[in-house]
Structure formats: C-alpha cells, structure tokens
Amino acid sequence: MSLPRTEDIVDDLSFFDDWEDKYKYIIDLGKSLPAFDEEWRTPERLVKGCQSSVWIQPGSEQDAIKGEILTFSVDSDAIIVRGLLGLVLSALDRKTPEEIVAFDISAYFEALDLERHLSPTRGNGLRSIVSRIKGLAQAAA
C-alpha cells in the first residue's frame, strides 16, 4: 500500500471548497489502508485518549539507503478516524525514527486546516495517536 505524500494530500484537500467533500476524501484515504490483523487488537496496542478505539502495531524494516525504517499498521472502529490515521501515516510511516521525531505534525495539520474542523475529543485523540507513534520512534532512535 502506498499512501499519497503529505504535499499531495495538502494539495488535494485544498481543491475542495467545503469540509463535507474533504471528509469524504479523508474517509476514502482510510478505506485504502490495509486490513489490520485481528490478533493485534489487544489492550497494549490500543491508544489511550481516543474516543474511538484505535490500535497501532509497530514494525521495522531495513532500507538499503536509510537503514532502519519504522512501519505502522493501524486500525479504528470509526471510519473518520481510520481516515485520520491515513493522514498520520502519510507523514510518519516508512520513515527513520529520527525523521518521525523531527517531523512537524502541527504544521502539517495546520496546512490541512484540520484541527479547527475536528471535535475537541477527536483532536485530543489525534494528538494521542501522534504521541504514541513519536514515542515509539524515540524509543527506537
């Protein structure tokens, strides 16, 4: 599976005039995520602080140029959150731990004009997801 680059997502979303169309795009992004293994739906993979259930399964691979890159399998029981996970993965999946830690996710979300259009609880959940992924990257660095 290959998610669009963050720059492409920002461009794509800026094309839409209203947030209903943007939400449809985000939901479609979530639908493109690969299936999540049922065995990974465990309490230790569950992200705390999310209104919906969100699971993250970290992994790693060796890249010939970059060295170790981190990979993430994710899932949620809410379709919009699954789409938000797609946005996060486009920025942080298949990167080195150092790239993940250094990535300015706040600037990315600002470019998407995202958090202004999320409920406070969904925004908190999104920050919890990013925090979990960045924490895993820091531990791997």
Secondary structure as UniProt FT lines:
FT   HELIX           6..15
FT   HELIX           19..31
FT   HELIX           38..40
FT   HELIX           43..45
FT   TURN            48..49
FT   STRAND          54..63
FT   TURN            64..66
FT   STRAND          67..76
FT   HELIX           79..92
FT   TURN            93..94
FT   HELIX           97..102
FT   HELIX           105..112
FT   HELIX           115..117
FT   HELIX           120..140
//
